[in-house]
Amino acid sequence: ECSKGTYVRQLAADIGERLGCGACITQIRRVKAGPFAIQEAAHLCDVNESHLRNWQG
C-alpha cells in the first residue's frame, strides 16, 4: 500500500540507480483507489442503466 503521493515508477528508478544497475517498471496495476477495490469492480461491458441507478456512490 502506498500513499497518493508515492511515485512508484520514480521509486523503482531511484532503487536501480542506488544499486548501480538501473531499474524500471514495466507494468503497474492499481487494485485500490480510496474506498474502491478491484474485487468489487464491474467490467464496463457489464454495466447497464440499472447499475447506474442502483449505485450507492
MARZA-907555 format. One line per 8 residues: their letters; for each residue x, y, z of N, C-alpha, C, O. Coordinates in steps of 0.05 Angstrom, whole numbers. Example, Ala and Ser with C-alpha at 12.3 -4.5 7.8 and 13.67 -1.06 7.14 Angstrom:
BEGIN
AS> 264 -114 156 246 -90 156 264 -66 156 285 -66 169  257 -45 142 273 -21 143 258 1 157 268 23 161;
***
This chain:
BEGIN
ECSKGTYV> 17 -23 0 0 0 0 18 25 0 38 25 14  10 45 -15 26 69 -16 7 93 -15 -16 92 -23  18 116 -6 2 140 -5 -2 151 -33 11 143 -52  -21 169 -36 -27 180 -62 -5 197 -73 -5 204 -97  14 204 -57 37 220 -66 61 203 -75 82 214 -82  59 176 -73 81 159 -80 82 155 -110 63 148 -123  106 160 -121 111 156 -150 126 130 -153 150 129 -151  111 109 -158 122 82 -159 144 80 -181 165 67 -176;
RQLAADIG> 139 91 -204 159 90 -226 185 103 -217 207 93 -222  183 126 -204 207 140 -195 221 125 -173 246 124 -171  206 112 -155 217 96 -134 234 73 -146 256 68 -136  224 60 -166 239 38 -179 265 50 -192 286 37 -189  263 72 -205 286 84 -217 307 92 -196 331 88 -200  298 103 -174 316 111 -152 330 86 -140 354 87 -135  316 64 -136 328 40 -126 348 29 -145 370 21 -137  341 28 -171 360 19 -191 385 36 -192 407 25 -195;
ERLGCGAC> 382 62 -190 405 80 -190 423 74 -166 448 74 -168  411 71 -143 426 66 -119 441 39 -120 463 37 -109  429 19 -134 442 -7 -137 463 -6 -159 479 -25 -161  462 15 -175 481 17 -197 475 1 -221 492 -5 -238  450 -8 -224 443 -25 -246 420 -14 -262 414 -25 -284  406 6 -253 382 17 -266 358 -1 -261 361 -25 -255  335 10 -263 310 -5 -260 287 11 -272 288 35 -273  267 -3 -280 243 10 -290 219 -8 -284 221 -32 -279;
ITQIRRVK> 196 4 -285 171 -10 -281 160 -17 -309 158 1 -326  153 -42 -313 141 -49 -339 111 -51 -338 97 -50 -358  100 -54 -313 71 -55 -311 63 -47 -283 75 -55 -263  42 -31 -281 31 -23 -255 1 -29 -256 -12 -22 -276  -9 -41 -236 -38 -47 -235 -49 -35 -209 -41 -43 -187  -67 -16 -212 -79 -4 -188 -102 -22 -180 -121 -28 -195  -101 -32 -155 -121 -51 -145 -139 -38 -125 -159 -50 -117  -132 -13 -116 -149 1 -98 -145 31 -101 -122 40 -105;
AGPFAIQE> -166 46 -99 -165 75 -100 -186 85 -81 -210 84 -87  -177 96 -59 -196 105 -38 -213 82 -29 -202 61 -22  -239 85 -29 -257 63 -19 -262 42 -40 -276 22 -35  -252 45 -65 -258 27 -87 -236 6 -90 -213 13 -90  -244 -19 -92 -225 -41 -95 -232 -56 -121 -255 -58 -129  -211 -67 -133 -214 -81 -159 -233 -106 -156 -247 -113 -175  -234 -118 -133 -251 -141 -128 -281 -134 -131 -297 -151 -137  -287 -109 -126 -315 -100 -127 -322 -87 -153 -344 -77 -157;
AAHLCDVN> -303 -86 -172 -307 -72 -197 -324 -89 -216 -325 -113 -215  -338 -75 -234 -353 -88 -255 -339 -82 -282 -329 -60 -285  -339 -101 -299 -328 -96 -326 -346 -76 -341 -371 -78 -339  -335 -58 -355 -350 -37 -368 -372 -49 -386 -394 -38 -388  -366 -71 -399 -386 -84 -417 -410 -94 -402 -432 -98 -414  -407 -99 -376 -429 -110 -360 -446 -88 -346 -467 -94 -335  -437 -63 -348 -452 -41 -334 -475 -33 -352 -472 -29 -376  -498 -31 -339 -522 -21 -354 -536 0 -338 -526 8 -317;
ESHLRNWQ> -558 10 -347 -572 32 -334 -580 25 -306 -580 43 -289  -589 0 -300 -597 -7 -273 -574 -5 -254 -577 2 -230  -549 -12 -263 -526 -10 -246 -523 19 -237 -517 25 -214  -526 37 -256 -522 66 -250 -543 76 -232 -538 93 -214  -568 67 -235 -590 76 -217 -586 65 -189 -593 79 -170  -575 41 -187 -573 28 -160 -546 35 -146 -542 27 -123  -528 48 -160 -502 54 -148 -505 72 -124 -520 91 -124  -491 64 -103 -493 79 -77 -470 97 -73 -460 99 -50;
G> -460 111 -93 -436 127 -92 -437 151 -76 -417 165 -74;
***
